[in-house]
Amino acid sequence: MGHESLSPAELSRYSRHIRLPQVGVEGQAKLREARVLVIGMGGLGSPVSLYLAAGGVGTLGLADFDKVEEHNLQRQVLHTQAAVGRPKLDSAAERLRAINRGCKLELHAGGITLDNAVDLISQYDLVIDGSDNFPTRYLVNDAAFFAKRPLVYGSIFQFEGQVSVFDPNAGGPCYRCLFPQMPEPGTVPNCEQAGVFGALCGIVGSYQAMEAIKYLLGIGESLRGRLLMIDALSSRITTLNLKKDPDCPLCGHSPDITDLQPDNYEFSCETEPEPQTEESIMEIDVQTTKTRAATESPILLDVREGFEREICQLPDSQHIPLGQLPAQASALPKDAEIIVYCHHGARSLRAAKYLRDVGFDKAVSMAGGIDAWALEIDPSMTRY
């Protein structure tokens, strides 16, 4: 398809691109005709969408279902303080329109789902994954394969980042060639639990934007078949060569995954929970916690780190960080009812199970953690 020539305003706006012999007027016109889907308007989606909109990509699809929270602002530079509480999609659209009115935005408020994934990705030239969880990451990878679209992958964890281009339909590997199955729940902490270096998001997301623009222009050497590994603490970048796995469950010779099935994107594979007796119940909800705290005087045990406790805490609670529990548990009365809590309920469940194992038969975990308490019991409490 032939490209219309750029207008004088476009020639002026994109002149620094156009002066590059690898881009030129024709390349900039290609970008104007391009359609790119960005999954997630968070730490990675922020720099990705900012640079693609500024750089002249004609149509950006944005997929996100979340709202802006205060703790996002440390790294999600797309959003401002005033956007807290608003849908990330609305905040993103406002900011991107302010950067480039010529960039058409297509907003997908439900995010990417099992039902829409293949159809949604098929509508674009390529997809960029800025998700922050394994189920979405695997779903985007598989849907991109079935839609026959290249996937620009990026991920961050603490001070480490990874970038690659997965394009198995063009002979390269996919994400499952590298990691065939999702890790078991609880085996890999997420960024919420482990933290993430804010500026690293800018580095990884900018790499993703570069790879996308290079692909659309057909220039340079792609990261297809290579994994870029960034260690921000030591300022070292390593590139690993990746090979297509002939036994890959998705893109191999005899694939197990031939369409999108819910079981492949769920952390839990349990079909029917075992019946729980009073003794076996390991978790109680925040409403039950509130009632018991008012009527039975249990020990409320906070197993978060000290800095988290300074942000918010339950009244009259005791504090033993999870890592110190084995050394300090003996100070707790063995026959007491202990309700353990943390941020979202993962650490407290581990703590409750440990306490049960060493003889505290009445230890339970508060499901959802103090974040659920803030949402359901005390809206004035600071969330993080």
N, C-alpha and C positions, 0 to 999 in steps of 0.2 A: 504494500500500500504506500503510495507516495505521500510525503509530508508537505503540508503547507509551509511556506517560508515563515520565519519568525517575524513578528511585528517589531517596529523600532523600539517599543518599550521592552519587549522581551530581549532583543539584541543588547540593549543597555543593561538590563537587570542581570543577565547571565553572561556578560562579556568576559568575566574571568574564567568561566568554563569554556566558552567558545574559543578563547585564545589558545587553549590546549589543542595541539594538533590531533590528539586521540579523540577529542570530543567534536569541536567545530560546530557549525550551524546544524549540520545534519544530525549529529549526536544529540544536541540539545533538543531538536525536534522529536527525536526518538523518546527522550525522557518525557516530553509533553504528552506523547501518545501512550505512555506506559501506565499500567495499573498494578499497584502493589498493595498486598494485604498485610497489615501489622497486627499480630495477636498480642494483646496486653498493652495498656498505656501506663506501665510502671517504670521501674528503673532502667530497663533496656528499651522499651517502647518510646520513652521520652526522647533520648538522643536520636534514635532511629527516625522517628516521625519528624522531629525538628529539622534534621538535615535533609531528609527526602523532600519535605515541603519546600524548604529554602532552596534546594537544588533544582527544583523545577519538574519533579515527577508530577504528571498531569492529574492522576487520580490515586488517592490514598484510601484504602478501606481500613477502618479502625474497628477492632473487635474488643470489647471489654464490658463487664457487667458490674464492676466494683465502684465504690465511692472513695473519694479522697479522704485520707486520715492524716492526722498531724504527723505521725511517725513516717509517713511516706515522703515528706518534704526534704528529708535528709539526703535523698538521692533521686527522687522523681521530679526532675527539673522542669518538666512540662507544666506542673501545677504550682499555683501560688497559695499563699496563706489564706487568701480570701476564698479559695476553692474548697476548703475543708468542709466535708459534709455533702458536697455536690457529686453527681456521677462523674467518674473520670472521663467518660466519653464527652460530656458537655464541656468540661474544663479543657480537654485536649482540643476539641473542635474550635473553641473560642480562641485559644492561643495560636493554633495553626492558621486560622483565617487571618489573624492579625499579622502573621509573618508573610503569608502569600495568598492574596485573594484569588489568584489564578489557579490554585490547586483545588480540585474538586474533591470533596470529602464524602465518603459513603460510610455511614455509621451503623454498626451492628451491635445493638445494645444488649443482646442476649449473650454476647461472647461467642466462642466457638463451641459447638455441642456435637454429640454423637449424630444427631439428626441432620445438622446442616453442614458438617465439616467438609465433605467432598464437594458438594454443590457450591459452597461458599468459596473454597480455594480455587475451584474451576473457573470462577469468574475473573481471576486475576492472572497476571503473567508470572508472578512468584509470590511466595509467602515468607514473612519474617517472623520467627518465633521469639516473643519476648515474655513468655509465660514463666511462672515461678514455681510450678509443681509438676511432678512426674506424670500424673494421668493426662494432663493437657499436652505435655511435651510429646508423649507417645501417640496421643490422638492426632496431633498436628503432623507428626512424621508419617503416620500411616495414611492419613487422608491426603497428604501431599503426593504420596506415592500413587494412590488410586486416581488422583486428579491429574497425574502426570505433570506436576509443577515442581520446580526447584524450591528447596527450603533453605533459607539462611538461618542457621542455628546459632544461638548464643546462650551461655549460662554463666552464672556467677555464684560464688560461695566464699564468704569471708574475704580473703585477699586474692582469690584465684578466679580466673575467667577462662572460658573456652569459646572458640568461634570455628565454624566450619560451614561448608555448603554441601547439603545432601541432595543429590540429583541422580538417583539410581536409574531413572529412565534414560539418562545420557551416559550410563556406564559406571557411575560412581557409587560409593557405598551409601547406605541410609543410617539413621541413628541406631536402628536395631542391629546393624552389622557390628557396631561398637558395643552397645549394651542391649543384648537380645530381649531381656525381660525387665520389667519394673522391679526396683528393690523392694524388699518386704517393708511394710509400714514400721516406722520406728528405728530402722537400721541406719537411715541417713537423715541427720537433722536438717530442717529447712532453714532459710535465711532468717526467719522470725526467731528461731531458737538459737542460731549460731552467730548471727550478725552478718553484715556485709559492708564493705568499704565503699562509701558513696561514690567517690570519683572513679572507681573501677567500672561502675555502670556506664559512665561516659565513654570510657575506652572501648569496652566490649560493644556497646551499642553503636559507636561510631564505626567500628570495624564492620559491623553488620550492614550499616548504611553504605559503606564503601563497596562491600562485596555485591550488594544489590545493584548499585549504580554501574559497577563494572560489568555485571551480567547483562543488564539492560542495554549497555552500549556495545557489548561484545569486545571489550578491551582487556588487556593485561592477563595476569595469571590468576585464575580462580583458586579459592580454597577447597574446591571439590577434590576429594581424595586426600585432604590434609586436615589435621586438627591443630589449630593455633592455641597454645596454652600460655596464659599470661600469669606470671607471679608478681603481683604488685609490690610485695614487701621487698623482694630482692631485685626488682626492676629487670627481670629476665623473661624473655619470650622464647618458647620452644615450639618447633613445628614437628609434628609426628605424621608420617605417611600412613594413610588408612587404605585398606584394600576392601573391595566388595567381598562379603562373606558368601561363598556358594551355598552354605547351609543356613543363611539368614532366614528366620521364620517369616519375614515379610517379602524380601526381594530376592531370596535364594532360588535354587533350581526346583525345590519341592516345598513351597511355602505352606506353613500351618495357618497363616492369617490371610484369608482371601476376601474378607470384607470387614467392616467395623462392627465388632461384637462388644456389648457392654462389659463382659468379663475381662476384656483385655485392658480396660481403663479404670478398674476399680481396685482400690487398695485391699479391700476385704473379699475373700472368696468364700466366706462362710455362707451356707445356705440357710441353716436353721440354728438359732442360738440354743445353747443348752439351757434347760430350766434352771432358774437360780433359787437357791434356798437363802434364807436370811444370812446364814454363815458365809455363803459363797459370794454374795453381792460385793463387788469391789468398788462400784461407783454410785454416788448419789448426786442428784441435781442440785442446783443452787437454791431452789425453793425449799427442798428438804433440809439442806444445810442451815438455812435461815431459821427454820422451825426448830431443828434440834439445838442450834446454838442458843435459842431463846428458852428452851424447856429442859434440856438435858445437860448443859454445861460441858460439852466435849472439849477436848484439846484441839484447837485450830492450828495446824502446823503448816507454815509457809516454807516451801523448799526451793524458792527462787533465789537468785543472787541478791546481794545487798543493795545494789543500785536499783534493782526492780522494786524492792520494798520501799525505797525512798519515793518512788513515783506514786504508789498506792499500796494499801494493805487492808486486810480485814481487822476490825477492832479486836483487841485482846488476843491476838494470835501470837504464837511462838515462832521462832525463826531458826531453822537448821537448813542451810543450803544442801541440795541433793548430794553433792560430792562429799559432804562431811557427815552424812547421815550414819554410815556404818560406825564411825568413831564416836558419835554423840547419842545414838539411839538409846543407849543404856540409861541415860538420864531421864527418859520418859517412863511413866508408870505403866507396867505391863497390862494391868486390867482396865485401863482407861479407854474410853471411846476416842479415837483419833481421826479427825477429818483433815486430810492432807490437801493442800491446794498449791497451784503454780499459776503460770500465765494462761495456758489453754487446756491443761489437763493431762498432757503427755508425761511430764516429769512426775507429777503427783501420783499418777497411776503406777509408775515404776516404783516410787517410794512406798506406796501402800502395799504393793506386792512384796517388796523387800521386808517391810515391817511384819507382814503376816508370816513370812518365812522364818523370822527370828523370834516369833512368839507373841506378837501383838495382834491378837485375834480379832480385835474390833477396829482395826485400821481400815479406812475407806478413802477413796479419792473423790474430790469435788469435780464432777464432769464439767468441761468447758472452762474451768479455771476462773481466775479473778476477772477475766474479760467477760465471761458470761454473767458474773455477778454485777459488773458495771452495766451491762446491757439490760438485765432483767430485774435487778434489785435496787441498785443505786446509780441512776443516770448521772449524778453529779461527780462520780468517781472518774479520775483521769485515766483514759485508755492509752495504750502504747503498742 
